[in-house]
């Protein structure tokens, strides 16, 4: 029968010196002891006494002279836990391994324990080592991992805070540039308006029949330039009032090109490249022409010695990277390109050309609002504008507009609007919270032959609409106090007066309230400031329709 190689041979064991066992026992790095369970005041087998321990016991636990000591005398507060560990070994005879803290000395012990002999002997052997440094290292690592996420979040928050501060600084710089340019231009315009009124007043004080027409012309010219300035600012901020409709840009170009040629002069050759079968796009054609005219004027100014200005149209299917690199949603687009052979734009300036009031033109030659208006118009039309330029080789600007798949005919208001008559009849309800604007509207309408009634807010207007007085036209501001805006007033009025014509008058495009694609038949939008002739034309168009 084969011997178990893991046990000593009985014959050799008889000659083995017991002193070697003692030397091995005392030289071990690990603590070792034998305990015998005792009955005590806490019940059967509720305590134990140390009957054997090596020198390493003290080194690993920090407790000296344990032989002959009872557990409940050594560590009374921890005795129940240690009795539970070793009592299980005694009862079951199964060895265990565990790690536990000896709180009395602050040591963490890694323990192996097994029973010696039968249960009746009540003997248990314990082998252990101090692993306090390892436990401390593990705790430190765990704390590091637990706090790592918080530190990462804190670091990212710090970086985001710094980035936000930088964005705020850049924003304030842009706001400073914007307000500075706006104040400069408006102060010039207000000086012209104020000066014109003062001169008119002085002349009329001296002579009631004095000719003040040139002062009136100067003041009106300044107001038109001020209106153009605010419209460009609204275009940049994507808040201008648009009247988008399905448009064939190729059909717009012939008449537009005549205006461009007159504007750029004879030294500039205007070339055209139109793609046949150009897709339609949903756009405000008047604002599109305004944007393209701005680009053509920039091209003219970039070619003081003359050159060729090229306007081209394209069908563009942009998907995947082609759309992504341009900052567009994947899909079909109509492209309109204006290209010149001029002086070009420096690389350092190319990223700033769409900023309001930034211009590369000499002082007094540009407001810095042309390209910003084009940018805002394109974005408000769900498109985009891109620019490429190289010094000495010219500039290319392309407007991308989404393809329109719906039905609808191109609309040309100038062709469809009836010619206004000199005097008209009917009753108009004028709703505006600004008394001066309300006065000017009623004066202008009465001069055209209308009878006017007035309201300063929505509830007052609805009270007038609830009676039986006939009203042919509602002229209302969009932004009104009193809890009802102009669109809500118009909708409520049309529920009781279905055929009522409505003219919205607004100085700011409240996009959530009204836009050109959301107005119903029998409605129109007039942007402040406006001329009496324009007011008359819009009313003639509504009444004639």
C-alpha positions as CSV (number, residue, x, y, z in Angstrom):
1,X,0.0,0.0,0.0
2,X,1.5,3.3,-1.0
3,X,2.5,5.8,1.6
4,X,1.1,9.3,1.9
5,X,4.1,11.4,0.8
6,X,2.7,14.4,2.8
7,X,3.2,12.7,6.2
8,X,6.3,11.6,8.1
9,X,7.2,7.9,8.1
10,X,6.4,6.4,11.6
11,X,9.7,4.7,11.9
12,X,11.6,7.9,11.2
13,X,9.4,10.0,13.5
14,X,10.6,8.0,16.5
15,X,14.1,9.2,16.0
16,X,13.1,12.9,15.3
17,X,14.3,15.5,17.9
18,X,11.3,17.3,19.5
19,X,13.6,20.3,19.9
20,X,13.4,20.9,16.2
21,X,9.7,21.3,16.5
22,X,10.1,23.8,19.3
23,X,12.8,25.7,17.3
24,X,10.5,25.8,14.2
25,X,7.5,26.9,16.5
26,X,9.5,29.8,18.0
27,X,11.1,31.0,14.8
28,X,7.9,31.3,12.7
29,X,7.0,34.8,11.4
30,X,3.3,33.9,11.9
31,X,1.6,33.9,15.2
32,X,0.5,30.5,16.5
33,X,-1.5,29.4,19.5
34,X,-3.7,26.6,20.8
35,X,-6.8,27.5,22.8
36,X,-9.1,25.3,25.0
37,X,-12.8,26.3,25.2
38,X,-14.3,26.7,28.7
39,X,-17.7,27.1,30.2
40,X,-18.3,30.4,31.9
41,X,-20.8,32.9,33.2
42,X,-21.9,33.6,29.6
43,X,-22.8,30.0,29.0
44,X,-21.2,26.7,27.9
45,X,-18.2,27.1,25.7
46,X,-18.4,30.9,26.0
47,X,-14.7,31.5,26.8
48,X,-11.4,30.0,26.0
49,X,-7.9,30.0,27.6
50,X,-4.5,30.2,25.7
51,X,-2.6,27.0,26.5
52,X,0.2,27.5,24.0
53,X,1.6,30.4,22.0
54,X,4.8,31.2,20.1
55,X,6.9,34.4,20.3
56,X,5.3,35.7,17.1
57,X,1.9,35.9,18.8
58,X,3.0,39.2,20.5
59,X,4.6,40.5,17.3
60,X,1.5,40.0,15.3
61,X,-1.2,41.0,17.9
62,X,0.6,43.4,20.2
63,X,-0.5,41.4,23.2
64,X,2.3,39.8,25.4
65,X,2.2,36.9,27.8
66,X,-1.1,35.3,26.6
67,X,-0.5,31.8,27.8
68,X,-2.8,31.1,30.7
69,X,-5.0,34.2,29.9
70,X,-8.7,33.9,29.2
71,X,-10.2,35.7,26.2
72,X,-12.8,37.6,28.2
73,X,-10.1,39.0,30.5
74,X,-7.9,40.0,27.5
75,X,-10.5,41.7,25.2
76,X,-13.9,41.6,27.0
77,X,-15.5,43.9,24.4
78,X,-14.6,41.7,21.4
79,X,-14.9,38.3,23.1
80,X,-18.2,37.3,21.6
81,X,-17.0,37.7,18.0
82,X,-13.8,35.6,18.5
83,X,-15.8,32.9,20.4
84,X,-18.2,32.7,17.5
85,X,-15.4,32.2,14.9
86,X,-13.5,29.5,16.8
87,X,-16.6,27.9,18.4
88,X,-17.8,27.1,14.9
89,X,-14.5,25.3,14.2
90,X,-14.8,23.3,17.4
91,X,-18.4,22.2,16.8
92,X,-18.1,21.4,13.1
93,X,-14.5,20.3,12.8
94,X,-14.2,22.2,9.6
95,X,-11.2,24.6,9.2
96,X,-11.8,28.3,8.4
97,X,-9.9,31.2,7.0
98,X,-11.0,34.8,7.7
99,X,-9.8,38.3,8.3
100,X,-10.8,40.3,11.3
101,X,-9.7,43.4,13.3
102,X,-8.3,43.1,16.8
103,X,-9.7,46.4,18.0
104,X,-7.9,46.4,21.3
105,X,-4.5,46.9,19.5
106,X,-5.7,48.2,16.1
107,X,-4.2,45.2,14.3
108,X,-5.9,43.5,11.3
109,X,-5.3,39.7,11.4
110,X,-5.5,37.1,8.6
111,X,-6.4,33.9,10.4
112,X,-6.4,30.1,9.7
113,X,-8.0,27.9,12.3
114,X,-8.6,24.1,12.7
115,X,-9.7,21.7,15.5
116,X,-7.2,19.5,17.3
117,X,-8.5,16.1,18.1
118,X,-12.1,15.3,18.9
119,X,-14.8,17.7,20.1
120,X,-14.5,16.5,23.6
121,X,-10.9,17.8,23.9
122,X,-12.1,21.3,23.2
123,X,-8.9,22.3,21.5
124,X,-8.5,24.6,18.5
125,X,-5.3,25.7,16.8
126,X,-5.0,29.2,15.4
127,X,-2.4,30.4,12.9
128,X,-2.4,34.2,12.0
129,X,-0.4,37.1,10.7
130,X,-0.6,40.9,10.9
131,X,-1.9,42.4,7.6
132,X,-2.6,45.9,8.9
133,X,-0.4,47.5,6.4
134,X,-2.0,45.6,3.5
135,X,-5.5,46.5,4.8
136,X,-4.5,50.2,5.2
137,X,-3.2,50.2,1.6
138,X,-6.4,48.6,0.4
139,X,-8.5,51.1,2.3
140,X,-6.4,53.9,0.8
141,X,-6.9,52.5,-2.7
142,X,-10.6,52.1,-2.1
143,X,-10.9,55.7,-0.9
144,X,-8.9,56.8,-3.9
145,X,-11.3,55.0,-6.2
146,X,-14.3,56.3,-4.4
147,X,-13.1,59.9,-4.6
148,X,-11.6,59.6,-8.1
149,X,-15.0,60.1,-9.8
150,X,-15.7,63.1,-7.6
151,X,-12.2,64.5,-8.4
152,X,-12.8,63.9,-12.1
153,X,-16.2,65.6,-11.9
154,X,-14.6,68.5,-9.9
155,X,-11.8,68.8,-12.5
156,X,-14.3,68.7,-15.4
157,X,-16.4,71.3,-13.6
158,X,-13.4,73.5,-13.1
159,X,-12.6,73.2,-16.8
160,X,-16.2,73.9,-17.8
161,X,-16.1,76.9,-15.4
162,X,-13.0,78.2,-17.1
163,X,-14.5,77.5,-20.6
164,X,-17.7,79.3,-19.5
165,X,-15.7,82.3,-18.3
166,X,-13.9,82.4,-21.6
167,X,-17.2,82.2,-23.5
168,X,-18.6,84.9,-21.3
169,X,-15.6,87.1,-22.0
170,X,-15.9,86.5,-25.7
171,X,-19.7,87.1,-25.5
172,X,-19.1,90.4,-23.7
173,X,-16.5,91.4,-26.3
174,X,-19.0,90.6,-29.0
175,X,-21.7,92.5,-27.2
176,X,-19.3,95.4,-26.7
177,X,-18.6,95.4,-30.4
178,X,-22.2,95.1,-31.2
179,X,-23.4,97.9,-28.9
180,X,-20.5,100.1,-29.9
181,X,-21.3,99.8,-33.6
182,X,-25.0,100.1,-32.9
183,X,-24.6,103.3,-30.8
184,X,-22.3,104.8,-33.4
185,X,-24.7,104.3,-36.3
186,X,-27.9,105.1,-34.3
187,X,-26.4,108.3,-32.9
188,X,-25.6,109.4,-36.4
189,X,-29.1,108.6,-37.6
190,X,-30.8,110.2,-34.5
191,X,-28.7,113.3,-35.0
192,X,-30.1,113.5,-38.6
193,X,-33.7,113.0,-37.4
194,X,-33.4,115.4,-34.4
195,X,-31.6,118.0,-36.5
196,X,-34.3,117.8,-39.2
197,X,-37.1,118.3,-36.7
198,X,-35.4,121.2,-35.0
199,X,-34.7,122.9,-38.4
200,X,-38.4,122.4,-39.4
201,X,-39.5,123.9,-36.1
202,X,-37.3,126.9,-36.4
203,X,-38.3,127.6,-40.0
204,X,-42.0,127.3,-39.2
205,X,-41.7,129.6,-36.2
206,X,-40.2,132.3,-38.4
207,X,-42.5,131.6,-41.4
208,X,-45.5,129.3,-41.4
209,X,-45.3,129.1,-45.2
210,X,-41.6,128.2,-45.2
211,X,-40.4,125.4,-47.5
212,X,-39.2,122.6,-45.2
213,X,-39.2,119.8,-47.8
214,X,-35.5,119.3,-47.8
215,X,-35.5,118.9,-44.0
216,X,-38.4,116.5,-44.2
217,X,-36.5,114.5,-46.8
218,X,-33.4,114.4,-44.6
219,X,-35.4,113.2,-41.6
220,X,-37.2,110.6,-43.6
221,X,-34.0,109.4,-45.1
222,X,-32.5,109.0,-41.7
223,X,-35.5,107.0,-40.5
224,X,-35.3,104.7,-43.5
225,X,-31.6,104.0,-42.8
226,X,-32.4,103.4,-39.1
227,X,-35.1,100.9,-40.1
228,X,-32.7,99.2,-42.4
229,X,-30.2,99.0,-39.6
230,X,-32.7,97.3,-37.2
231,X,-33.8,94.9,-39.9
232,X,-30.3,93.8,-40.5
233,X,-29.8,93.3,-36.7
234,X,-33.0,91.3,-36.6
235,X,-31.8,89.3,-39.6
236,X,-28.5,88.5,-37.8
237,X,-30.4,87.4,-34.7
238,X,-32.8,85.4,-36.8
239,X,-35.8,87.4,-35.6
240,X,-36.8,89.3,-38.7
241,X,-40.4,88.8,-40.0
242,X,-40.2,86.4,-43.0
243,X,-42.9,85.4,-45.5
244,X,-41.5,82.2,-46.9
245,X,-43.2,80.6,-49.9
246,X,-42.2,78.0,-52.5
247,X,-39.8,79.8,-54.8
248,X,-37.9,79.0,-58.0
249,X,-34.7,81.0,-57.6
250,X,-33.9,80.7,-61.3
251,X,-37.2,82.5,-62.0
252,X,-36.2,85.4,-59.7
253,X,-32.8,86.0,-61.2
254,X,-33.5,87.8,-64.5
255,X,-35.2,90.8,-62.8
256,X,-32.7,90.7,-59.9
257,X,-29.7,90.7,-62.3
258,X,-30.9,93.9,-63.9
259,X,-30.8,95.6,-60.4
260,X,-27.4,94.1,-59.7
261,X,-25.9,95.4,-63.0
262,X,-27.2,98.9,-62.2
263,X,-25.8,98.6,-58.7
264,X,-22.3,97.3,-59.4
265,X,-21.6,99.6,-62.4
266,X,-20.1,99.1,-65.8
267,X,-16.6,98.1,-64.6
268,X,-18.0,94.8,-63.2
269,X,-19.1,92.1,-65.6
270,X,-22.0,90.0,-64.2
271,X,-22.0,86.4,-65.2
272,X,-24.7,83.8,-64.5
273,X,-24.7,80.0,-64.3
274,X,-28.1,78.6,-63.6
275,X,-28.6,74.8,-63.2
276,X,-31.6,73.7,-65.3
277,X,-34.4,72.1,-63.3
278,X,-33.4,73.8,-60.1
279,X,-35.3,72.6,-57.1
280,X,-37.6,74.9,-55.4
281,X,-37.0,76.1,-51.8
282,X,-39.2,77.6,-49.1
283,X,-37.9,81.1,-48.7
284,X,-38.9,84.8,-48.5
285,X,-38.0,85.9,-52.0
286,X,-37.7,89.6,-51.0
287,X,-35.3,88.9,-48.2
288,X,-33.4,86.5,-50.4
289,X,-32.9,89.2,-53.0
290,X,-31.8,91.6,-50.2
291,X,-29.2,89.0,-49.0
292,X,-27.9,88.4,-52.5
293,X,-27.7,92.1,-53.1
294,X,-25.6,92.6,-50.0
295,X,-23.2,89.9,-51.3
296,X,-23.0,91.5,-54.7
297,X,-22.2,94.9,-53.2
298,X,-19.4,93.3,-51.1
299,X,-18.1,91.7,-54.3
300,X,-18.2,95.1,-56.1
301,X,-16.3,96.8,-53.3
302,X,-13.7,94.0,-53.4
303,X,-13.0,94.7,-57.1
304,X,-12.2,98.5,-57.2
305,X,-10.4,97.9,-60.5
306,X,-13.2,95.9,-62.0
307,X,-13.6,92.2,-62.7
308,X,-16.2,89.5,-63.0
309,X,-19.0,88.8,-60.5
310,X,-20.5,85.3,-61.0
311,X,-23.9,84.3,-59.6
312,X,-24.7,80.6,-59.9
313,X,-27.4,78.2,-58.7
314,X,-27.0,74.5,-58.0
315,X,-28.9,71.4,-56.8
316,X,-27.0,69.8,-54.0
317,X,-27.6,66.4,-52.4
318,X,-25.7,66.5,-49.1
319,X,-25.5,63.4,-47.0
320,X,-23.1,61.9,-44.5
321,X,-19.7,63.7,-44.2
322,X,-20.7,66.1,-47.0
323,X,-23.5,67.4,-44.8
324,X,-21.7,67.1,-41.5
325,X,-18.6,69.1,-42.6
326,X,-20.9,72.0,-43.7
327,X,-22.9,71.9,-40.5
328,X,-26.1,70.9,-42.3
329,X,-28.7,68.2,-41.7
330,X,-28.5,65.5,-44.4
331,X,-30.8,66.1,-47.3
332,X,-31.3,68.0,-50.6
333,X,-30.4,71.7,-50.8
334,X,-30.5,74.5,-53.3
335,X,-27.2,76.4,-53.4
336,X,-26.9,80.1,-54.5
337,X,-23.3,81.2,-55.0
338,X,-21.8,84.7,-55.4
339,X,-18.2,84.7,-56.4
340,X,-15.8,87.6,-57.2
341,X,-12.2,88.0,-58.3
342,X,-11.4,90.7,-55.7
343,X,-8.8,91.3,-53.0
344,X,-10.0,88.4,-50.8
345,X,-10.1,88.2,-47.0
346,X,-7.2,87.5,-44.6
347,X,-7.2,84.1,-42.9
348,X,-7.3,85.8,-39.5
349,X,-10.5,87.6,-40.4
350,X,-12.4,84.8,-42.1
351,X,-13.9,83.5,-38.9
352,X,-15.1,87.0,-37.9
353,X,-16.8,88.2,-41.1
354,X,-20.3,87.2,-39.9
355,X,-19.9,89.2,-36.6
356,X,-22.1,92.3,-36.5
357,X,-20.2,95.5,-37.2
358,X,-17.0,93.7,-38.1
359,X,-15.8,94.9,-41.5
360,X,-12.6,94.7,-43.5
361,X,-13.6,97.8,-45.5
362,X,-12.0,101.2,-44.9
363,X,-13.6,103.5,-42.4
364,X,-16.9,104.9,-43.6
365,X,-17.2,102.3,-46.4
366,X,-19.3,99.7,-44.6
367,X,-21.4,99.1,-41.5
368,X,-20.3,95.5,-40.9
369,X,-23.9,94.3,-41.0
370,X,-24.2,92.9,-44.6
371,X,-22.7,89.4,-44.0
372,X,-24.2,89.1,-40.5
373,X,-27.7,89.8,-42.1
374,X,-27.0,87.1,-44.7
375,X,-26.0,84.7,-42.0
376,X,-29.1,85.3,-39.9
377,X,-31.4,85.1,-42.9
378,X,-29.9,81.8,-44.0
379,X,-30.2,80.3,-40.5
380,X,-33.8,81.6,-40.1
381,X,-34.6,79.9,-43.4
382,X,-33.3,76.6,-42.0
383,X,-30.2,76.9,-44.2
384,X,-26.6,78.0,-43.8
385,X,-24.1,80.3,-45.4
386,X,-20.4,79.4,-46.0
387,X,-17.5,81.5,-47.2
388,X,-14.1,80.7,-48.8
389,X,-11.6,83.4,-49.6
390,X,-7.9,83.8,-50.4
391,X,-6.0,87.0,-50.5
392,X,-5.5,88.3,-54.0
393,X,-7.7,85.6,-55.5
394,X,-11.2,86.5,-54.5
395,X,-14.1,85.3,-52.4
396,X,-16.9,82.8,-52.8
397,X,-20.0,82.9,-50.6
398,X,-22.7,80.2,-50.9
399,X,-26.1,80.1,-49.3
400,X,-27.6,76.7,-48.7
401,X,-31.4,76.5,-48.5
402,X,-33.4,73.3,-48.0
403,X,-35.3,71.8,-50.9
404,X,-39.0,72.3,-50.8
405,X,-41.0,69.1,-51.7
406,X,-44.5,70.5,-51.2
407,X,-46.9,72.0,-53.7
408,X,-47.5,75.7,-54.3
409,X,-46.9,78.3,-56.9
410,X,-44.3,81.1,-56.7
411,X,-46.0,84.2,-55.4
412,X,-45.1,87.6,-56.6
413,X,-47.0,90.2,-54.5
414,X,-46.3,93.1,-56.8
415,X,-48.1,91.3,-59.6
416,X,-51.1,90.1,-57.5
417,X,-51.8,93.1,-55.3
418,X,-54.5,95.4,-56.6
419,X,-53.7,99.1,-57.2
420,X,-54.8,101.1,-54.1
421,X,-57.4,103.7,-54.7
422,X,-57.1,107.3,-53.5
423,X,-59.9,107.1,-50.9
424,X,-61.5,104.1,-49.3
425,X,-64.5,103.4,-47.1
426,X,-65.0,101.1,-44.1
427,X,-64.2,100.8,-40.4
428,X,-60.8,99.7,-39.0
429,X,-60.1,98.6,-35.5
430,X,-56.5,99.7,-34.6
431,X,-54.9,97.9,-31.6
432,X,-51.6,99.1,-30.3
433,X,-50.3,99.7,-26.7
434,X,-48.1,102.6,-27.9
435,X,-50.2,105.8,-28.1
436,X,-47.9,107.5,-30.6
437,X,-48.0,104.5,-33.0
438,X,-51.8,104.3,-32.5
439,X,-52.1,108.0,-33.3
440,X,-50.0,107.7,-36.5
441,X,-51.9,104.6,-37.7
442,X,-55.3,106.2,-37.2
443,X,-54.2,109.5,-38.8
444,X,-52.9,107.6,-41.8
445,X,-56.0,105.4,-42.1
446,X,-58.4,108.3,-41.8
447,X,-56.4,110.2,-44.4
448,X,-57.1,107.2,-46.7
449,X,-60.8,107.5,-46.0
450,X,-61.3,104.9,-43.2
451,X,-63.2,105.4,-40.0
452,X,-61.1,104.2,-37.1
453,X,-61.8,102.9,-33.6
454,X,-58.9,102.3,-31.1
455,X,-57.9,99.8,-28.4
456,X,-54.8,99.7,-26.3
457,X,-54.7,96.0,-25.5
458,X,-56.3,92.7,-26.3
459,X,-59.2,92.6,-23.8
460,X,-60.3,96.1,-24.9
461,X,-60.1,95.1,-28.5
462,X,-62.2,91.9,-27.9
463,X,-64.8,94.0,-26.0
464,X,-65.2,96.2,-29.1
465,X,-65.4,93.2,-31.4
466,X,-68.1,91.6,-29.3
467,X,-70.7,94.3,-30.2
468,X,-72.6,94.5,-33.5
469,X,-70.5,97.4,-34.9
470,X,-69.4,96.5,-38.4
471,X,-65.6,96.2,-38.7
472,X,-63.9,95.7,-42.1
473,X,-60.3,95.4,-41.0
474,X,-58.3,94.6,-37.8
475,X,-54.9,96.3,-37.6
476,X,-53.1,95.0,-34.5
477,X,-49.6,95.0,-33.0
478,X,-48.3,91.5,-32.3
479,X,-46.9,92.2,-28.9
480,X,-49.6,93.5,-26.6
481,X,-50.0,93.8,-22.9
482,X,-53.0,92.5,-20.9
483,X,-52.5,88.8,-21.4
484,X,-53.5,88.5,-25.1
485,X,-51.1,89.0,-28.0
486,X,-52.1,90.2,-31.4
487,X,-52.4,86.7,-32.9
488,X,-54.8,85.6,-30.1
489,X,-56.9,88.7,-30.6
490,X,-57.1,87.9,-34.3
491,X,-58.0,84.3,-33.8
492,X,-60.7,85.2,-31.3
493,X,-62.1,87.9,-33.6
494,X,-62.3,85.5,-36.5
495,X,-64.3,83.0,-34.5
496,X,-67.2,85.5,-34.4
497,X,-66.3,87.4,-37.6
498,X,-65.0,84.7,-40.0
499,X,-64.4,87.0,-42.9
500,X,-62.5,89.7,-41.0
501,X,-59.3,90.9,-42.6
502,X,-56.3,91.2,-40.4
503,X,-53.1,93.2,-40.8
504,X,-50.4,92.4,-38.2
505,X,-48.0,95.3,-37.4
506,X,-44.8,94.3,-35.7
507,X,-41.4,95.7,-35.0
508,X,-40.0,92.3,-33.9
509,X,-40.8,88.8,-35.1
510,X,-42.2,86.9,-32.2
511,X,-41.4,83.5,-33.7
512,X,-43.5,81.6,-31.2
513,X,-46.5,83.9,-32.0
514,X,-46.5,84.5,-35.7
515,X,-44.3,83.9,-38.8
516,X,-44.9,84.2,-42.5
517,X,-45.6,80.5,-43.0
518,X,-48.2,80.4,-40.2
519,X,-50.6,83.2,-41.2
520,X,-54.0,82.3,-42.7
521,X,-55.7,83.6,-45.8
522,X,-57.0,87.2,-45.3
523,X,-54.0,88.0,-43.1
524,X,-50.8,89.9,-43.8
525,X,-47.8,91.2,-41.9
526,X,-46.4,94.8,-42.0
527,X,-43.0,95.5,-40.3
528,X,-42.4,98.7,-38.4
529,X,-41.4,101.3,-39.3
530,X,-43.4,101.6,-42.5
531,X,-44.6,104.3,-44.9
532,X,-48.2,105.4,-45.5
533,X,-47.9,104.2,-49.1
534,X,-46.8,100.7,-47.9
535,X,-49.7,100.7,-45.4
536,X,-52.1,101.6,-48.2
537,X,-50.7,98.9,-50.5
538,X,-51.0,96.1,-47.8
539,X,-54.6,97.2,-47.1
540,X,-55.4,97.3,-50.8
541,X,-54.0,93.8,-51.2
542,X,-56.1,92.4,-48.2
543,X,-59.3,94.1,-49.3
544,X,-58.8,93.2,-52.9
545,X,-58.1,89.6,-52.0
